[in-house]
Amino acid sequence: MRLKPGALLRFYSLCGILVQVAATKSKARGSQGQFPLTQNVTVVEGGTANLTCRVDHNDNTSLQWSNPAQQTLYFDDKKALRDNRIELVRASWHELSISVSDVSLSDEGQYTCSLFTMPVKTSKAFLTVLGVPEKPQITGFTSPVMEGERMQLTCKTSGSKPAADIRWFKNDKEVKDVKYLKEEDANRKTFTVSSTLDFLADRNDDGAVVSCRVDHESLNSTPQIAMQVLEIHYTPLVKIISSNSWPEEGQSIILTCESKGKPVPEPVLWTKDGGELPDPERMVVNGRVLSISFLNKTDNGTYRCEAKNPIGRNSTEYVLIVHDPNALAGQTGPDHALIGGIVAVVVFVTLCSIILLGRYLARHKGTYLTNEAKGAEDAPDADTAIINAEGSQVNAEEKKEYFI
């Protein structure tokens, strides 16, 4: 049998369709084990994000990356979106990798990798963009500050995402008791963070370095720091140092007046017992030093050193006692007077003890009757002696013997 040309053409077309359907079904069965794999990415604002989609088993099925707005970025190796920041890194049947440079906060969101099987399979990758905090600034400091005044220093930084952490240090020692405030910026993506350090100015804080430190995960363990050197003005602190701890007559002594204050104190003023130095020839003042030569008893007294600056004045005193070197030398041998005094006290206590003992015994004396008083000598036996004793009570008083 011979087919007509038109019937033959329809036969070939039907065969082609059947072959295509069979191929499609076979491809669909083969794609059941194919899944695109992606990972979330975190990048610092201004950096570069790399998005990678992998398929372990792929039978020449196309891959595609799209942005959070569902705009196609790359379809296999073909660029679909005109954005110079987006570039192809690698394109194959098993991988489609792209990069996004100069990332901004608006690039954050969920990106989709699609594998065009029947049906289409997708995998999501979330791009997180970290907002870098601006360099912090310390405000509220006025120089100089008077001792005792309250100081409030504020450290502020903006543009962080998530919110940055602020810590205070004074001479590398962290200060814990501070106030912390977090506010959302106008773009509703980043934060402005501020912290306030509140304390009373003290002279020990003069020259101290107060630093505000901003920590954030976008800074790669390198915090941003702002510093402020404190300048505290205070009244002088005065102290007198003596060159001789045991001054004697004929010797010399040097009294040094140490004064510390800010501003630096003016030259000190020396006085003795509330008045001027009585002997300028022996008592010489050179700056903060008072030198007294050829000491004698008239130099005994209270010496005052006074220092002042524009903030106030302060003073301290030193009591000078000049010793007799001869009296000190006489005390080097045995102190006979002291020994004699001790002996006298011992003798006196002994005599007093004897007198008191005698008085006590005299008040408690005892009596007894002798044998003679009882008539025992003339009695032939004991019974007769008792009878004689009873009759001789009167005469017995005359034969009492006393003992002490």
C-alpha positions in Angstrom: 0.0 0.0 0.0 1.3 3.4 -0.9 0.7 6.4 1.4 -0.1 9.8 0.1 2.5 12.6 0.8 0.1 14.4 3.1 -0.6 11.4 5.2 3.1 10.6 5.5 3.8 14.1 6.8 1.1 13.7 9.4 2.6 10.4 10.5 6.1 11.9 11.0 4.7 14.8 13.0 2.8 12.4 15.3 5.9 10.3 15.8 7.9 13.5 16.8 5.3 14.5 19.3 5.3 11.1 20.9 9.1 11.1 21.1 9.0 14.6 22.7 6.4 13.6 25.3 8.4 10.5 26.2 11.6 12.6 26.6 9.8 15.1 28.7 8.4 12.4 31.0 11.8 10.8 31.3 13.4 14.2 32.2 10.7 14.7 34.8 11.4 11.3 36.3 15.1 12.1 36.4 14.6 15.5 38.1 12.9 14.0 41.1 16.3 13.8 43.0 17.5 17.3 42.0 17.4 20.1 44.6 19.1 23.5 44.6 21.2 24.3 47.7 21.9 27.8 49.0 23.2 29.5 52.2 22.3 32.7 54.0 24.9 35.5 53.7 25.9 38.3 56.0 27.8 41.2 54.7 28.9 44.6 55.9 27.4 47.7 54.2 29.7 48.6 51.3 31.1 45.1 51.0 30.6 42.3 48.5 28.1 39.5 48.9 28.6 36.2 47.1 25.4 34.1 46.4 26.0 30.5 45.4 23.4 27.9 44.2 24.5 24.3 43.8 22.8 21.2 42.4 24.5 17.8 43.0 22.7 16.0 40.2 21.6 18.0 37.2 20.6 16.8 33.7 21.2 20.1 31.9 18.4 21.9 33.7 18.7 25.7 33.9 19.4 27.7 37.1 18.3 31.2 37.9 19.0 33.8 40.6 16.3 36.5 41.4 16.3 39.3 44.0 13.8 40.1 46.8 11.7 42.0 44.2 11.6 38.8 42.1 13.6 40.4 39.4 15.8 37.9 37.5 19.5 38.6 38.0 21.1 35.8 36.1 19.6 32.9 34.0 22.4 30.4 33.7 25.3 32.6 32.4 23.0 35.3 30.9 22.7 38.5 32.8 19.1 39.7 33.0 19.2 42.9 35.2 21.2 45.9 34.3 23.1 46.5 37.5 26.9 47.0 37.2 27.3 45.8 40.8 26.1 42.3 39.9 28.6 40.0 38.2 28.7 36.3 37.3 31.3 34.3 39.3 30.6 30.8 38.0 28.0 29.2 35.7 27.7 25.4 35.1 25.0 22.7 35.2 25.9 22.1 38.9 26.5 25.7 40.1 25.4 29.3 39.6 27.3 31.8 41.6 27.0 35.6 41.4 28.4 38.6 43.4 26.9 41.8 44.5 29.5 44.6 45.2 29.0 47.8 47.2 26.1 46.3 49.1 23.6 48.8 50.6 21.0 48.4 53.2 18.3 48.3 50.5 19.9 45.1 49.1 18.9 43.2 52.2 16.3 40.5 51.8 15.5 37.1 50.5 17.1 35.9 47.2 15.8 32.9 45.3 17.6 30.2 43.3 15.3 28.4 40.9 15.9 25.0 39.2 13.7 24.7 36.1 12.5 21.2 36.5 8.9 19.9 36.2 7.8 21.4 38.6 10.3 24.3 39.3 12.2 23.8 42.5 13.5 26.8 44.5 15.9 27.5 47.5 16.0 30.7 49.5 19.1 32.6 50.7 18.6 35.6 53.1 21.1 38.4 52.6 21.7 40.4 55.9 23.4 43.8 55.6 25.2 45.1 58.7 25.1 48.9 59.2 28.5 50.2 60.2 28.3 52.7 63.2 29.7 56.1 62.7 32.8 57.2 64.6 31.6 58.2 68.1 31.8 61.7 69.5 32.0 62.9 73.1 30.1 66.0 74.0 29.3 67.9 77.3 32.9 68.6 78.3 34.0 72.1 79.2 37.5 72.9 80.1 38.6 73.4 82.8 36.2 71.9 85.4 36.4 72.9 89.1 36.8 70.2 91.7 33.4 69.1 93.1 31.4 70.1 90.0 29.2 67.5 88.3 30.3 66.3 84.9 28.0 64.8 82.3 29.7 63.4 79.2 27.6 61.9 76.3 28.9 59.6 73.7 26.9 59.2 70.5 27.1 57.1 67.3 24.6 56.6 64.4 24.1 54.3 61.5 24.5 50.9 63.3 22.5 47.9 62.3 21.8 46.2 64.6 22.2 48.7 67.4 25.8 49.2 68.6 27.0 48.7 72.2 28.8 51.6 74.0 31.2 51.2 76.9 33.0 53.8 79.0 36.5 53.6 80.3 38.6 55.9 82.6 42.3 55.2 82.3 41.6 51.8 80.8 39.3 50.9 83.7 35.7 50.3 82.7 33.0 52.4 84.3 29.8 50.4 84.7 27.1 52.8 86.1 26.1 54.6 82.9 22.9 55.5 81.0 22.1 53.9 77.6 19.6 55.1 75.0 18.7 53.5 71.6 16.7 55.3 68.9 15.6 54.2 65.4 16.9 56.3 62.5 14.6 57.9 59.9 15.3 55.1 57.4 13.8 52.6 59.9 16.8 50.3 59.3 19.6 51.7 61.4 19.9 53.0 65.0 21.4 55.9 66.8 22.9 55.0 70.2 24.0 57.3 73.0 25.4 56.8 76.5 25.9 59.3 79.3 28.6 59.2 82.0 27.7 61.2 85.1 30.2 61.9 88.0 31.7 64.5 90.3 35.0 66.0 89.3 37.8 65.1 91.6 41.5 66.2 91.7 42.5 62.6 91.1 40.8 62.8 87.7 43.0 65.6 86.5 44.8 64.3 83.4 42.7 61.2 83.3 41.7 59.8 79.8 38.0 59.1 79.5 37.2 57.0 76.4 34.0 56.0 74.8 34.2 52.6 73.0 31.7 51.4 70.3 31.5 47.7 69.8 29.7 46.2 66.8 29.9 42.9 64.8 30.6 44.9 61.6 33.8 46.3 63.0 35.6 42.9 63.0 36.7 43.1 66.6 38.3 46.5 66.1 36.1 49.0 68.1 35.8 52.6 67.4 37.0 54.9 70.2 36.6 58.5 71.1 38.8 60.0 73.9 38.7 63.0 76.1 41.5 64.2 78.5 40.1 65.7 81.7 41.4 69.0 83.2 40.4 69.5 86.8 41.3 72.7 88.7 41.6 72.4 92.5 43.0 74.1 95.6 46.6 73.4 96.7 47.5 70.3 98.8 50.3 71.3 101.2 52.9 69.1 103.1 56.0 70.0 105.1 59.1 67.7 105.0 61.8 68.0 107.6 65.5 67.2 106.9 66.2 66.4 110.6 64.0 64.2 112.8 65.8 65.1 116.0 67.1 68.7 115.8 69.6 69.7 118.4 71.1 73.1 119.5 73.8 74.2 117.1 72.6 72.1 114.2 70.6 73.3 111.2 67.3 72.1 109.7 65.7 72.4 106.3 61.9 72.5 106.0 60.5 71.9 102.5 57.0 72.9 101.7 55.5 70.7 99.0 52.4 72.1 97.4 50.4 70.6 94.5 47.5 72.3 92.9 46.0 73.4 89.5 46.8 76.0 88.4 50.3 75.7 89.9 50.3 77.4 93.3 52.1 80.7 93.8 55.3 80.9 95.9 54.6 79.7 99.4 54.5 81.9 102.5 56.4 80.9 105.7 55.4 82.1 109.2 56.3 81.3 112.8 53.7 81.3 115.6 51.3 83.3 113.4 53.8 86.1 112.6 56.8 86.8 110.5 60.1 84.8 110.8 61.9 86.5 113.7 65.5 86.0 112.6 65.9 86.5 108.9 69.7 86.1 109.1 69.4 82.5 110.3 66.0 81.8 108.8 66.4 81.9 105.1 63.5 81.3 102.6 64.4 80.1 99.1 61.3 79.4 97.1 59.5 76.6 99.0 62.5 75.8 101.3 63.0 77.3 104.8 66.6 76.8 106.2 67.3 77.5 109.8 71.0 77.5 111.0 72.5 77.4 114.5 69.4 76.1 116.2 68.6 77.2 119.7 65.7 77.0 122.2 64.3 80.3 120.9 63.5 78.6 117.6 61.0 76.3 119.2 57.5 77.0 117.9 54.9 76.3 115.1 56.0 77.0 111.6 53.2 77.4 109.0 53.5 77.0 105.2 50.7 78.5 103.1 50.1 78.0 99.4 47.4 79.5 97.2 46.2 79.6 93.6 43.2 81.2 91.8 41.0 78.4 93.1 41.8 78.9 96.8 44.4 78.5 99.5 45.6 75.8 101.9 48.2 75.5 104.7 49.9 73.1 107.0 52.0 73.3 110.2 55.2 71.9 111.6 56.1 72.0 115.3 59.8 72.5 115.9 61.4 71.3 119.2 65.1 72.0 119.6 66.8 69.4 122.0 69.7 70.0 124.3 72.6 67.7 123.2 74.2 67.8 126.8 71.0 66.5 128.4 70.9 63.7 125.8 74.6 62.8 126.5 73.9 62.6 130.3 71.3 60.0 129.7 73.8 57.6 128.1 75.0 56.2 131.5 72.9 54.6 134.3 70.1 56.8 135.5 70.9 56.8 139.3 68.1 59.2 140.0 65.6 56.8 138.5 67.1 53.8 140.4 67.0 55.7 143.7 63.4 56.7 143.1 62.4 53.0 142.5 64.2 51.9 145.7 62.5 54.6 147.7 59.1 53.5 146.4 59.8 49.9 147.3 60.9 50.8 150.9 57.9 52.9 151.4 55.5 50.2 150.2 57.2 47.7 152.5 56.9 49.9 155.6 53.3 50.6 154.9 52.6 46.9 154.6 54.3 46.2 158.0 52.3 48.9 159.8 49.0 47.7 158.4 49.8 44.1 159.4 50.6 45.2 163.0 47.4 47.1 163.3 45.4 44.2 162.0 46.9 41.7 164.5 46.5 44.1 167.4 42.8 44.3 166.8 42.4 40.5 166.7 44.6 39.5 169.7 43.9 36.1 171.7 44.0 35.2 175.4 44.4 32.0 177.5 44.7 31.0 181.1 47.9 29.4 182.4 48.1 26.3 184.6 48.8 28.5 187.5 45.7 30.5 187.1 43.6 27.3 186.8 45.2 25.9 190.0 46.5 22.9 188.2 49.9 22.9 190.0 48.5 22.3 193.5 45.8 19.8 192.4 46.6 16.2 193.0 44.4 15.1 190.1 42.4 16.5 187.2 39.1 16.7 189.0 40.6 18.7 191.8 42.2 21.0 189.3 38.8 21.7 187.6 37.2 22.5 191.0 40.1 24.8 192.0 39.9 26.5 188.6 36.2 27.3 189.1 36.9 28.8 192.4 39.8 30.8 191.2 38.3 32.8 188.3 39.0 36.1 190.1 42.6 35.4 190.6 43.0 34.1 187.1 42.5 37.5 185.6 45.8 38.5 187.1 47.7 35.5 185.5 46.6 36.1 181.9 49.3 36.0 179.3 48.9 37.9 176.0 50.3 36.9 172.6 50.5 38.6 169.4 
